[in-house]
Amino acid sequence: MAKFIQTIIKTILIFLGLVLFIPGCRKGNTPIQITETITDNGGGTGTTTWTKDKTYIIEGFVFVNDGQILTIEPGTIVRGRTGQGENASALIIARGGKIIAEGTMEEPIVFTVEGDDLKGSVPIHTKGLWGGLILLGRASVNTAAGEAHIEGIPVSEDRGVYGGLADDDNSGILQYLSIRHGGTNIGEGNEINGLTLGGVGSSTIINHVEIISNMDDGIECFGGTVNLRNVVVSYCGDDAFDFDLGYHGKIQFALAIQAQAAGDKLLEITGGEKEGYGLPYTIPEIFNFTGIGRGFNTGRKSASFSNNGGGKLYNSIISDQDQGIFVEYTVFEQDSYKHIERENLVLESNSFYNVGENDSSRIFQIMALGGLDITEQQNFLNEYFSDNFNEIKDYGIGKNNERIRIYPNTDQFSNLASYTQPWFYEVSFKGAFLNDNWIAGWTLIDEEGKIEF
């Protein structure tokens, strides 16, 4: 009998050993994981690696300090402890710190809230449960001091300062990364964006990043020169993309999707704080953007340029938004409308459908304060629409009940704008997609079955 019992015990131990060593499932759902809670008493994370065999809980504001490097393995899950105000949680890469978060399509890195089992325990539209991811760098910003303190972090925290003179600054790598359910409120009107980029430089690599269901903006760039490629923002509570304080980087293959009940603008572009001709101007250069708005009777704009903000939008498709693109006109020498004359604001070869009642005079509009006569300026924009090969055309992109179509119904596009810099991939289509379904396999918006191909 004793020998029989020993045999049974041995069999059980062998079985448990096999379970323990089963290779990890996608997204880090290994059968047994160690949980490690990360806090910060001022020393930051140190130079360290977070591995996929553990699950990490961020508690409070956790910094990667100047000189430190945080590496995150593919397949790692990072969860923020939920809480508002002084109990908010976020990961902040301070000036001089670096994050190397290189996920893969098969093993993306996921940032979400504590308690999310990644199997539907947190509904897809849930927002504001934790903070978000913040990168701060030494690139130029348009403020009087040449630097600023990032929103969402208490001003008493010195490590929240960003900006400088190094436009080629390097804050690390974000690749195949999904950031979910963030945007907690730390004070009145002071939410954290899904991905906040403050003074981040052009040597930083950001591609294949998803922000989904953030309470505030999806991605906001405060100055800096960082470039973004293959980024998707869905179901956020405010703007999908927000560029200000002199941001002058490049963006290609970007997707913005708004829920019917939430969200403001698909693109918001505002200038800096310096008076007059203060530099740098806010001039994001965007090719191949697809924006799908909230629908009709919402009063929401597709995009706005204000406070001396410029920008360039080419070969893009915008659909399903109540209003079009607004350009601010003022009595001052510096405003967004005058950036058109200086070619710092360019809208060329873009397509619109179910925007502004499909009326070109409502798709490009002047906004002005103080009762200014804008007849001349509005007439100019009306002509500018067609003169610069913008069009009203249905490419089949938009919402179909609960499903969203992001692929065009044709591969034939005319009057495409030429790509201005070698950084951009030269493609022969408008919008963010044609044959490459680059959101498949690693994004929550794809996993939830919301996308129609």
N, C-alpha and C positions, 0 to 999 in steps of 0.2 A: 504493500500500500504506500509506504514512504517513497519508494522509487517511482511509483505512478504519480504521486503528488509532485515530486521533483520534475518529472517530465512535463507535467501540465504547466508548472511555473516557468520552466525554461521556454516552452512554446509561447507563453504570454509575453515574456520579455523580448523574444525575437520579434514578435508581431509589433510590440511597442517601438522597438528599434527601427523597424522598417517605416512606421508612421512618422517617427521623428526625422527621418532622413529623406522623406519624399521631397523632390525638388519643389521650390516655391511656386505657387500659382501666380498668374498674372495679377498685377497691382499689389503684390505683397501679401496675398491671402494665404500665407503658410499656416499649416495646422497649429503650430505652437510658436509663439513669438514672445520675446521679452519686451516689456514696456519700459521706456526710459523717459522720465520727466525732465525737461530742460528748463532751468531758470537762470537768471542773470543778476548777480549782485554787483555788477560793474565791470567784471572781468571778461565779459563776452563769452563766446563759445570756446575760445582758443582755436588753434589749428587742429582740426579733427575731421573724422569721416563718419557720417551716419550711414549705416548699412541696412540692407533690406531684410535681414533676419530679425530686426527689432522694429517696434513701432514707437515713434517719438511724440511726446506730448509737450507742446510749447506752453509754458505757464507765464503769463505776463509778457512784458516786452523783452525779447531776447535779441542781443546784438552780436554781430560778427565785427569785432573791433578793428581799428586800423592795424594793419600788419597781419591779421589772422586770415586763414582760408578755411572755409567750410566746404567739404566735399560731400555730396549726397549720391549714393549709389543708385543705379537704375532699379526701379521696382520698389523704392522706399516710400513708406507712407508717413507723412508728417501731419499731426493733428493739433489744432489750436484749442486750448481750453476755452470754453465758452464764457462770456462775461461782457459787461458793458462798463463804460467809465474807467475807473482806476483798476478794474478787474479785466480789462481787455488784454488780448494776447496777440502778438505779431512777431514776425521774424524780420529784423532790420539789418541790412548790410551797410555799415557805416563807411564814411569816406576812408579809403585806404584798405578796407576789407574786401574780401572776394568770396563769391559763392560759385562752386563748380557743381551744377546740378544738370548732368547730362543723362537724361532718361533716354529710352528708345521707344519705338512704336510698340514693340512687344512688351516692354517693361517701363511704362511711364512713371514719373515721380508724381505723387498726388499730395497736395496740401488741402486739408479739409478740417472739419470740426471734430472734436472729441465725441465719440459715440456714433460716428458714421461708419456703418459696417460695409459700405461700398456695395451694398446689395439692395438699396432702396429704403433703408431705415430713415434717411433724410429726404423728403420730397424734393424734386428737382428745382422747384421755384423758391425754396426756403433761403432767406437772406439774413445777413447780419448776426451770425452766430459766433463769429470770432473775428480777428482782425484781417490780416493779409500779409503780403510780402512786399517789402520796401527796400529798394536799392538806392543808395546815395553815393554820388561821385564828385569829381573835381572839375567837371566840364563847366563851360560858361553859362550863366543865367542872367536874365535881364532884371536885375534889382539894383537899387542905388548902391548897396554895399558889395555887389558882385557875388553874394551868397545869400542863403536864406535858411529858415528853419522849416522842416517839412511838416505839412499838415498831418494831423492824426497822432502826433507824438507831443507830449507835454513840452513846453518851451524851456522848462527847467532841465531838460535832458540835453547836455552839450553834444552828445553823439547824434542828435537829430539835425545837425547843420550840413548843408550841401552847397556845391558850387565852387568855382575857382577859375583857373586859366588853362587847364589841361583838357582840351577838347578830344584828345585821343585817349583819355583815361580808360582804364579797364577794371570793371567791377566783377568780371567773371563770365559764366556761361549759364544760360537757362535754355534747356532743350527738352522737348517732349515732357512738358510739365502742365498739370491741370490744377487750378486753384479754385476752390469751391466754397460757396455759402458764407463768404466773409463780409466785411464792411461794418463791423461793430462800431457803435457810436461812443467816442470817449468824451464827448461834450456837446453842447448845443451846436448843431450844424457842423460837427467835426467828425465825420466818418473817415474810415480808412478805405482806400481804393483796393480793388483786387490785386493789382500790380501797380505800385507807385514807383516812378523813376525820377529821381531828383538829381539833376546835374550829372546824369550818367553819360559816360563818354563813348566814342565810336568804336573803341577796341573791345567793348563788351559785346558778346554774342547772344542774341535772343531770337530764337525761332521755334516754331511748333509749341506755342504756349496757348492754353485755354484759360479764360476767366469765365466762370458761370455763376449766376445768381449772387452777385455782390450787391450790398445795400446801396453803395455809392457808385462811382464810376467803375468801369471795367479796368481800363488802362489809362493812367494819366502821366504825362511827361511834363515835369516842371523844368524848363530849360534843358540844356544838354544836347547831345548829338547822337545818341544811341540809335541804331537802325533796327527795325523790326520786320521779320518776314514770317509768313504762315502763322498768323495769330487770329484767334477767334474769341469773340466776346458775346455772351448770350445772357438774356434775361436779367440784366442789371437794373438797379433802381433809378439811376441817374443817366449820365451819358455813357455811351459805349466806349468812345475814345475821346480824350480831352488833352489838348496840347496848349501850353501857355508858358509865360515867363521866358520867351526866347528859344523855345525848342526848335531846332533846325536839323532834324535827322530825316532818314528815308524809311518808307514803309512800302512793302509789296506783299500781295496776297493776304489781305485782311478781310475777315468776315465779322459782321455785326448783326445780331438777331435780337429784336426786342419782343417781349411778351406783350399781349394786348393790354394788360392792366398795369404795366410798369415801364418806366424808362422815359428819358427826355430826348436828347438829340443823339443821332448816330455819330456825329462828329461835332466837337466844339473846339473852336480855335480862338484864343484870345492873346493879346500882346503882353508886354511886360510892365514893370513899374517905373522905369526911367522915363523922364519927360522928353518931349521933342523927338530927336533922332536917336534916342538911346538904343544901343545894340547889345546883344544880337536881337534881330527881329524874330518873332515866331513865324517860321515858314516850314512846316512839315511838307515833304514832297512825297505824294502818295500815288502809286500805280496799282491797278487791279484790286480795287476795293469792291466788296459786295455788301450792301447795307439793306436789311429788311426791317421795316419799321413796325409801329404798333397798329397801323391801319387808319381808318377814317374817323373823323369826329373826335380826335384827341387833342387837336391844337398843337401838336408837336412838330418841330422843325427837323428836316433831314440834317442840316448843318448850319452853323453860323460862324461868321468871321466878325470879331468885334475888338474894341479897345486896341486898335492898331495892329491886330493880328492879320497875318497873311497866310499863304499856303497854296499848294499846287495839287490839283486832283485830276488824274488822267485815266482814261480807259477803264472806267468804273461803272457799276450798275447799282442803282438805288431804286427800291420799290416799296410800296405799301406804307407810305408815310403821308400824313395829312398835308404837311407843308413842305416847301422845297428848301433851297439854300438862301440864306439871308446874309447880306453884306452891310455893315454899318457905315453910314455917312454922317459926318459932323461938320461943324464950322472950323474945325482945327486943321492945321496943315498936315498933321499925321492922323490918318484914320485908315480903316481897312479898304474903303472904296478907292482911295488914292493909291493903294498898293497895286490895284489893277493897272494903273498907268505905268507903274514902275516894274511891272511884270513880276512882282513879288506875290501876286495873287492871280492864279491861272486856273481856269476850269475848262478843260478841253477833252473832247471825244468821250463824253460820258453819256450814259443812257438812263432814262427815267421812265417808270411806268407806275400808274396808280399813285402818283405824287402830284400834289397841287392840282387835282382834278384834271390831270394831263393837259394843262394849259401852260405853255412855256413862259408866259408873262407872270405866272404864279410860282414857277419853279425857281427862277432867279429873281430875288426881290431885294429891294433896298429897305433897310430899317434905319430910322432916324428919330432923334429925340428933339423935343422943343418945337414941334410944328414947322419944321423946315420944308420948303417946297422941293420935292424930290422928283418932279416930273421929268426933268432932263436926265437925271441919273437912272431912273427906272427905264426910260426909253433906250438909253445906252445898253442896259443889261438885256433888254428884250432883243436887241440886235446882236449883242455879244453871244447869246445862246446859240444861234444858228451859225454865226460867223466862225465860231470855234468848234463846229462839228458836234455839238451836243444834240441829242435827239430824244424824242419820246417814242419808245418802242418796247413791245412786249417780248422778252426773251424767255418767258416761262418761269421766271424766278419770282418767288414770293410764297405766301402762305396758302395752304389748301386745308382748311379746317385746322386740325392739330398737327398736320404735317407741313414741312417746310422744304421747298424745292430750291436748291442752290446751284444746280447745273443748268446752263442755257440749253435751249431747244435747237440750237444750231451751232455749227462751227465756222460760220461765215460772218465776218465782221468787217465793216468798211470804215475808212477814215480814222484809223488808229493813230494816236499820237506816238511820236518817236520817243524812244527811251533816252533819257538825257545823260545818264552816267553809267559807267561800266558796272557799278554795283547791282543794277537792276538786271534781272533776266529778261531777255527780249522774247516775248510771246506774242502770238497772233490772235489774242482774244481779249474781250472785256470781262471785268469781274475777276473773282478770285479763283475760279475753277473752270476747267474744260475736261481734260482726260485724267487728271491727277486728283484722286479723292484723298487729299492730304489730312483730312480730319479723321479718317477711318482708323479704328483699332486702338486709339489712345484717348479720345475725348469722351466726356460724359454725354454731350449733346448727341453724339453718334451712338453711344451705347444704349441710350434711352429710346432709340428708334424714332427720333423726331425728324430725321433727315430723309428726304426722298431723292432718289437718284434716277 
